[in-house]
Amino acid sequence: MSTVFGCTLEGTIPDAQVMRLAEALMQAGCDEIGLADTTGYADPAGVRHMVRMVRDVAGAAAVTGIHLHNTRGLGLANVLAGLDAGLTTFDSSLGGLGGCPFAPGASGNIVTEDLVFMLEAMGLDTGIDIPKLLATRAILAEALPDEPLYGFVPDAGLPLGFVPAIARPQHELEMAV
């Protein structure tokens, strides 16, 4: 469901409208509803609220993922709110490529490189090799030299001594989460 957090044309989307559409989707036979912050209006409290509200209508099993943008710098904070709300799937893109042409000033999607680093630093095993991910970004940058790429991890690098979740002993992972 696009623009559930707000729309550049309509502004705030009423909760009743979102609930009505979620209910209609389920009645039409959908088995999953993805929430989308298409225009970058979401904030952490709004993410938690939206997940609870749509799950009340569609059921928890039908709402597991979210599509986020980093337009106002809240993308990773919104991921944390989504994790707290029980979401397990987060859309992102290499270098933050993409975005919504109808969102003025939109910087793009959340950056995969930063997202993976954050999750791994928290002890959540993403299954993604960060050095290989950063090497892939370099290929992308070379292929699209005029396209701005976003993200902090590619510029700052990994912290000295960083150990990804997959390489940590299980007891450390339990303490980190």
C-alpha positions in Angstrom: 0.0 0.0 0.0 1.7 3.2 -1.2 1.8 6.5 0.6 0.2 5.2 3.8 2.3 7.6 5.9 1.5 10.6 3.8 1.2 11.9 0.2 2.7 14.9 -1.5 -0.7 15.5 -3.2 -3.1 14.7 -0.3 -1.1 15.2 2.8 -1.9 13.0 5.8 -3.8 9.8 4.9 -6.6 9.2 7.4 -6.3 6.0 9.4 -9.8 5.0 8.5 -8.9 5.1 4.8 -5.8 2.9 5.3 -7.8 0.4 7.3 -10.6 0.3 4.7 -8.1 -0.3 1.9 -6.2 -3.0 3.9 -9.5 -4.7 4.7 -10.5 -4.6 1.0 -7.2 -6.0 -0.1 -7.6 -9.0 2.3 -11.2 -9.5 1.1 -10.0 -9.5 -2.5 -7.7 -12.4 -1.7 -4.3 -10.8 -0.8 -2.3 -12.8 1.6 0.3 -10.0 2.3 0.2 -6.3 2.6 3.4 -4.3 2.3 3.4 -0.8 3.8 5.2 1.8 1.8 6.6 5.2 2.8 6.6 6.2 -0.8 7.1 9.9 -0.2 9.4 9.8 2.9 6.7 11.0 5.4 7.1 8.2 8.0 8.6 8.6 11.4 9.2 5.9 14.0 6.0 6.5 16.0 4.0 6.5 12.8 5.7 3.2 11.7 4.7 1.5 15.0 1.2 2.9 14.8 0.7 1.9 11.1 1.9 -1.7 11.6 -0.4 -2.2 14.6 -3.3 -0.7 12.9 -3.0 -2.6 9.6 -2.3 -5.9 11.5 -5.5 -5.3 13.5 -7.4 -5.5 10.1 -5.2 -7.9 8.1 -3.6 -10.1 10.8 0.1 -10.2 11.8 1.1 -12.8 9.3 -0.1 -10.5 6.4 2.0 -7.5 7.5 5.7 -8.4 7.7 7.5 -5.8 5.5 7.9 -2.2 4.8 9.3 0.0 2.0 11.2 3.0 3.3 12.7 6.2 1.9 15.3 8.3 3.6 14.0 11.7 2.5 14.2 13.3 5.9 16.9 11.2 7.4 14.6 8.8 9.3 15.0 5.7 7.2 17.1 3.7 9.6 15.2 4.9 12.6 12.0 3.7 10.9 13.7 0.3 10.4 14.3 0.1 14.2 10.6 1.0 14.8 9.6 -1.7 12.3 11.8 -4.3 14.0 10.2 -3.3 17.4 6.8 -3.8 15.8 7.8 -7.3 14.5 8.5 -6.6 10.9 11.1 -8.8 9.2 11.4 -7.5 5.7 12.8 -4.1 4.8 13.2 -2.8 1.3 16.4 -0.9 0.5 18.6 -0.2 -2.5 22.3 -0.1 -3.2 23.5 3.4 -2.8 20.0 4.5 -2.0 19.1 4.6 -5.7 15.6 5.2 -6.5 13.0 7.4 -5.0 9.7 9.0 -5.8 9.5 11.6 -8.6 6.5 13.1 -6.7 8.4 13.7 -3.5 10.3 17.0 -3.7 13.8 16.7 -2.4 13.6 13.0 -2.1 17.1 11.5 -1.6 16.0 7.9 -2.4 15.5 4.6 -0.7 17.2 3.6 2.4 20.8 2.6 1.7 21.4 -1.2 1.7 25.0 -0.8 2.8 24.0 1.3 5.9 21.0 -1.0 6.7 23.1 -4.2 6.5 25.8 -2.7 8.7 23.3 -1.5 11.3 21.5 -4.9 11.5 24.8 -6.8 11.7 26.2 -4.4 14.3 23.0 -5.1 16.3 23.8 -8.9 16.1 21.2 -9.7 13.4 22.6 -12.0 10.8 21.5 -10.7 7.4 23.5 -13.3 5.4 25.1 -10.4 3.5 28.9 -10.1 3.2 29.5 -6.4 3.8 32.9 -6.2 2.0 31.4 -7.9 -1.0 28.4 -5.5 -0.8 30.8 -2.5 -0.8 32.6 -4.0 -3.8 29.4 -4.3 -5.6 28.6 -0.7 -4.9 32.0 0.3 -6.5 30.9 -1.5 -9.7 27.6 0.4 -9.6 29.3 3.7 -9.1 31.6 3.0 -12.1 28.6 2.0 -14.2 26.5 5.1 -13.2 29.1 7.9 -12.8 26.5 10.7 -13.0 24.1 9.1 -10.5 24.5 10.3 -6.8 25.0 7.4 -4.4 24.1 7.8 -0.7 25.3 6.1 2.5 27.7 6.5 5.3 29.3 3.1 5.6 30.9 3.3 2.1 32.6 6.5 3.0 33.5 5.8 6.6 34.3 2.1 6.2 33.8 -0.6 8.8 34.9 0.1 12.4 38.3 -1.4 13.4 37.6 -4.8 14.8 34.0 -5.0 13.5 32.7 -8.5 13.5 29.6 -9.3 11.5 26.8 -11.2 13.3 27.4 -14.4 11.3 30.9 -14.6 12.8 29.9 -13.9 16.4 29.5 -16.6 19.0 25.8 -17.3 19.7 26.0 -16.0 23.3 27.1 -12.6 22.0 24.2 -12.5 19.6 21.7 -13.1 22.4 23.1 -10.3 24.4 23.2 -7.9 21.5 19.5 -8.3 20.5 
